[in-house]
C-alpha cells in the first residue's frame, strides 16, 4: 500500500480510526471523507507530513463522492446506520460510492456490510444491507464485501453500553437471551480491510464474513461482562412477547427493526469465507476487553479482580 492513495468514507468513526491507522502504518496516503471533516481531525497526528488529507463528502450526494474519490487507488466505504433511512445510506449511498470508484478508475473497493445482510431478512436493516451489496457488485464487480458480526473495541457502543448498564443498575433485563453473536475485534476488521485493499486480485469480487473465535449468546455475553467488571446485578431474561411489545413503543432503548434483527443469530455462515481466509487470526474478546472494561469496576483498576 506504500504511496497508494486511499479514500475512506466514514474514516473518522469507530472502525475508521483503526483502518486509517493501519493504512498510514503501511505507508499509504489517506484521504478521509467525512460530512464534517473536523470530526476526523484527531487522526492527523497519526500520519507523516502530507500523508493525511481531509475532504467534506456525503455519500448521499454523488457530486461530493466524485470529488472525494478523484485520483484514488483504493476506496473504502464504512458508512452505516442502525436506525433511520436505510435505503438512503445503505443502498443509494453505497451505489454512489461504488459508481464513483469505478468511474475514477480505482483499483480496489472495500464495502463494509454486515452479517445478516439478506433480501429475506425480517429487518429493514438486513434487507437494505443486501440491496446495498447488490448495488455495489453491479457498479464495481471486483469489490470486496466484508460482513462483520458485532465489532468490539475500546470505543465501541455495544460492549461499553452493556458495561455501563451493568455497573449502574441493580437489575439488568436481557432481550433475546438465546440469540448468538460472534464478536470480532475492531483491529482485526481493520486488518481485513487493508488486506483486501492491497490485493484485489486475490480478494476482489468476494464476500467475507468476519467473526471472532468465540460464539456467545446474548445472555452469556451479559454475564461475562458482569463478571469481568466485578458486578453482580440480577440478570433477568425478558420473555419474547414482552420484548416485542417494548420494541413497538416509542422512547424505548430498542427499535422495532432492531428487535427483528435479534430474532436471528449473528454468526458466520459455515459456507462463507472468513477472517482466516484473509490470513488473520481473530482476537478473543477476553484477551483485550478487560483492559478497558476496568473503568466500570467499582474501584477502577484498584478493585479486586475476578478469576475465571
Protein Blocks (a to p, Z undefined) as FASTA:
>chain_A
ZZiacddehklmmklmmmmmmmmmnopacddddfblmlmmmmmmmpcehkaccddddfkl
mklmmmmmgopabdcdfbdcfbdjfklmmmmmmmmmmmmmmmnopabdcddddehiafkb
cbfklmmmmmmmmmmmmmmmmbccddddddddfkbcklmmmmmmmmmpfbdcdehklpcc
ddddfklmmmmmmmmmmmmmlmgoiacddddfbdcdfklmmmmmmmmnopacddddddfk
lmmmmmmpghiabdfklmmmmmpccdddfkbccfklnopacddfklmmmmmmmmmpmnlj
mbccddZZ
